[in-house]
């Protein structure tokens, strides 16, 4: 699964020189990563001027660091690159670590001051958290759980184009979990709010860390129960039932939505028993 952390990565908040012998940097300017303009690998320049730095942990023989660069213009031979543009150009382990680094640098940047008393925050010495220097409030990395749902109706699936989606692209319905509700309740609510449908037989498919900027996507399949498509125009431009042979433009292959769509189509093609739940690879 894209953005799944590699097995050889170990989270650390403090550097232990005996655990690794080399250094590796993920250098950001806002949400863009500094990469080599030819190879697209994360650009290594540890003597760069940084606004702030974070220690992320150990990967293989490397101490992994995150840097928030001061410079706006990239060094010679480097460019600022959005993470989405790196898929397929660097190996999966680096892609996943870059995603984690991106989430942590956004959290670090947005939690400089305490939300309770307004005092300066500092890095906790015992866990991955920010601690207020005055009231000692702890703030952990922000993770926003969001569901997505593939709705089946016979041999068709429901796809929708959101108001912020690129022209022509359709995807699955998705939305953030509200306080006090279960994931299944979130599926039912979001589907009804966005397209006016009722669903049943909600089954878990898989999950994916989604660092744009800090989501955890949780995917489900479900079946249409009743209702006609009635879109919420503030969220959805269009929603339709699609068969496998007339699909519109779909999300990129590294996204959980595309992985789920592909799994559903493959299930139809090989005529897998639909009574058994699908699972993410």
URQUI-V74027 format. One record per residue. N is the residue number from 1. RES is the residue in three letters. OMEGA is omega in whole degrees, 0 to 359 (none if undefined). Layout:
n:N res:RES omega:OMEGA
n:N res:RES omega:OMEGA
This chain:
n:1 res:UNK omega:177
n:2 res:UNK omega:183
n:3 res:UNK omega:174
n:4 res:UNK omega:184
n:5 res:UNK omega:180
n:6 res:UNK omega:183
n:7 res:UNK omega:185
n:8 res:UNK omega:176
n:9 res:UNK omega:179
n:10 res:UNK omega:181
n:11 res:UNK omega:177
n:12 res:UNK omega:174
n:13 res:UNK omega:178
n:14 res:UNK omega:184
n:15 res:UNK omega:174
n:16 res:UNK omega:187
n:17 res:UNK omega:182
n:18 res:UNK omega:185
n:19 res:UNK omega:181
n:20 res:UNK omega:185
n:21 res:UNK omega:183
n:22 res:UNK omega:182
n:23 res:UNK omega:176
n:24 res:UNK omega:186
n:25 res:UNK omega:164
n:26 res:UNK omega:186
n:27 res:UNK omega:185
n:28 res:UNK omega:164
n:29 res:UNK omega:191
n:30 res:UNK omega:183
n:31 res:UNK omega:182
n:32 res:UNK omega:184
n:33 res:UNK omega:176
n:34 res:UNK omega:182
n:35 res:UNK omega:174
n:36 res:UNK omega:186
n:37 res:UNK omega:179
n:38 res:UNK omega:185
n:39 res:UNK omega:184
n:40 res:UNK omega:176
n:41 res:UNK omega:177
n:42 res:UNK omega:184
n:43 res:UNK omega:183
n:44 res:UNK omega:180
n:45 res:UNK omega:189
n:46 res:UNK omega:179
n:47 res:UNK omega:176
n:48 res:UNK omega:176
n:49 res:UNK omega:183
n:50 res:UNK omega:171
n:51 res:UNK omega:177
n:52 res:UNK omega:178
n:53 res:UNK omega:175
n:54 res:UNK omega:173
n:55 res:UNK omega:187
n:56 res:UNK omega:181
n:57 res:UNK omega:184
n:58 res:UNK omega:171
n:59 res:UNK omega:185
n:60 res:UNK omega:182
n:61 res:UNK omega:187
n:62 res:UNK omega:162
n:63 res:UNK omega:184
n:64 res:UNK omega:181
n:65 res:UNK omega:173
n:66 res:UNK omega:179
n:67 res:UNK omega:174
n:68 res:UNK omega:189
n:69 res:UNK omega:174
n:70 res:UNK omega:186
n:71 res:UNK omega:176
n:72 res:UNK omega:180
n:73 res:UNK omega:181
n:74 res:UNK omega:177
n:75 res:UNK omega:178
n:76 res:UNK omega:179
n:77 res:UNK omega:182
n:78 res:UNK omega:176
n:79 res:UNK omega:171
n:80 res:UNK omega:187
n:81 res:UNK omega:172
n:82 res:UNK omega:184
n:83 res:UNK omega:182
n:84 res:UNK omega:182
n:85 res:UNK omega:181
n:86 res:UNK omega:183
n:87 res:UNK omega:180
n:88 res:UNK omega:181
n:89 res:UNK omega:172
n:90 res:UNK omega:185
n:91 res:UNK omega:188
n:92 res:UNK omega:181
n:93 res:UNK omega:179
n:94 res:UNK omega:179
n:95 res:UNK omega:179
n:96 res:UNK omega:180
n:97 res:UNK omega:176
n:98 res:UNK omega:177
n:99 res:UNK omega:177
n:100 res:UNK omega:180
n:101 res:UNK omega:180
n:102 res:UNK omega:179
n:103 res:UNK omega:182
n:104 res:UNK omega:182
n:105 res:UNK omega:176
n:106 res:UNK omega:177
n:107 res:UNK omega:179
n:108 res:UNK omega:183
n:109 res:UNK omega:186
n:110 res:UNK omega:180
n:111 res:UNK omega:177
n:112 res:UNK omega:182
n:113 res:UNK omega:184
n:114 res:UNK omega:178
n:115 res:UNK omega:181
n:116 res:UNK omega:183
n:117 res:UNK omega:177
n:118 res:UNK omega:181
n:119 res:UNK omega:180
n:120 res:UNK omega:174
n:121 res:UNK omega:177
n:122 res:UNK omega:180
n:123 res:UNK omega:174
n:124 res:UNK omega:179
n:125 res:UNK omega:185
n:126 res:UNK omega:181
n:127 res:UNK omega:180
n:128 res:UNK omega:184
n:129 res:UNK omega:169
n:130 res:UNK omega:181
n:131 res:UNK omega:179
n:132 res:UNK omega:181
n:133 res:UNK omega:181
n:134 res:UNK omega:185
n:135 res:UNK omega:176
n:136 res:UNK omega:172
n:137 res:UNK omega:177
n:138 res:UNK omega:177
n:139 res:UNK omega:182
n:140 res:UNK omega:178
n:141 res:UNK omega:185
n:142 res:UNK omega:176
n:143 res:UNK omega:183
n:144 res:UNK omega:179
n:145 res:UNK omega:179
n:146 res:UNK omega:179
n:147 res:UNK omega:166
n:148 res:UNK omega:186
n:149 res:UNK omega:170
n:150 res:UNK omega:183
n:151 res:UNK omega:180
n:152 res:UNK omega:174
n:153 res:UNK omega:187
n:154 res:UNK omega:179
n:155 res:UNK omega:180
n:156 res:UNK omega:173
n:157 res:UNK omega:180
n:158 res:UNK omega:175
n:159 res:UNK omega:183
n:160 res:UNK omega:175
n:161 res:UNK omega:180
n:162 res:UNK omega:182
n:163 res:UNK omega:180
n:164 res:UNK omega:182
n:165 res:UNK omega:174
n:166 res:UNK omega:183
n:167 res:UNK omega:175
n:168 res:UNK omega:184
n:169 res:UNK omega:177
n:170 res:UNK omega:180
n:171 res:UNK omega:178
n:172 res:UNK omega:173
n:173 res:UNK omega:182
n:174 res:UNK omega:178
n:175 res:UNK omega:183
n:176 res:UNK omega:178
n:177 res:UNK omega:179
n:178 res:UNK omega:178
n:179 res:UNK omega:174
n:180 res:UNK omega:181
n:181 res:UNK omega:175
n:182 res:UNK omega:178
n:183 res:UNK omega:180
n:184 res:UNK omega:176
n:185 res:UNK omega:177
n:186 res:UNK omega:177
n:187 res:UNK omega:182
n:188 res:UNK omega:182
n:189 res:UNK omega:183
n:190 res:UNK omega:179
n:191 res:UNK omega:180
n:192 res:UNK omega:182
n:193 res:UNK omega:188
n:194 res:UNK omega:183
n:195 res:UNK omega:174
n:196 res:UNK omega:182
n:197 res:UNK omega:171
n:198 res:UNK omega:183
n:199 res:UNK omega:178
n:200 res:UNK omega:178
n:201 res:UNK omega:181
n:202 res:UNK omega:183
n:203 res:UNK omega:180
n:204 res:UNK omega:178
n:205 res:UNK omega:182
n:206 res:UNK omega:181
n:207 res:UNK omega:181
n:208 res:UNK omega:169
n:209 res:UNK omega:185
n:210 res:UNK omega:190
n:211 res:UNK omega:181
n:212 res:UNK omega:1
n:213 res:UNK omega:191
n:214 res:UNK omega:184
n:215 res:UNK omega:165
n:216 res:UNK omega:182
n:217 res:UNK omega:182
n:218 res:UNK omega:190
n:219 res:UNK omega:179
n:220 res:UNK omega:166
n:221 res:UNK omega:176
n:222 res:UNK omega:181
n:223 res:UNK omega:173
n:224 res:UNK omega:179
n:225 res:UNK omega:177
n:226 res:UNK omega:177
n:227 res:UNK omega:176
n:228 res:UNK omega:182
n:229 res:UNK omega:175
n:230 res:UNK omega:189
n:231 res:UNK omega:169
n:232 res:UNK omega:187
n:233 res:UNK omega:177
n:234 res:UNK omega:181
n:235 res:UNK omega:190
n:236 res:UNK omega:175
n:237 res:UNK omega:182
n:238 res:UNK omega:175
n:239 res:UNK omega:183
n:240 res:UNK omega:169
n:241 res:UNK omega:182
n:242 res:UNK omega:170
n:243 res:UNK omega:185
n:244 res:UNK omega:183
n:245 res:UNK omega:177
n:246 res:UNK omega:183
n:247 res:UNK omega:176
n:248 res:UNK omega:173
n:249 res:UNK omega:188
n:250 res:UNK omega:179
n:251 res:UNK omega:180
n:252 res:UNK omega:187
n:253 res:UNK omega:180
n:254 res:UNK omega:182
n:255 res:UNK omega:180
n:256 res:UNK omega:179
n:257 res:UNK omega:179
n:258 res:UNK omega:179
n:259 res:UNK omega:179
n:260 res:UNK omega:177
n:261 res:UNK omega:180
n:262 res:UNK omega:179
n:263 res:UNK omega:180
n:264 res:UNK omega:179
n:265 res:UNK omega:179
n:266 res:UNK omega:179
n:267 res:UNK omega:178
n:268 res:UNK omega:184
n:269 res:UNK omega:182
n:270 res:UNK omega:175
n:271 res:UNK omega:176
n:272 res:UNK omega:178
n:273 res:UNK omega:185
n:274 res:UNK omega:177
n:275 res:UNK omega:178
n:276 res:UNK omega:183
n:277 res:UNK omega:173
n:278 res:UNK omega:177
n:279 res:UNK omega:178
n:280 res:UNK omega:179
n:281 res:UNK omega:none
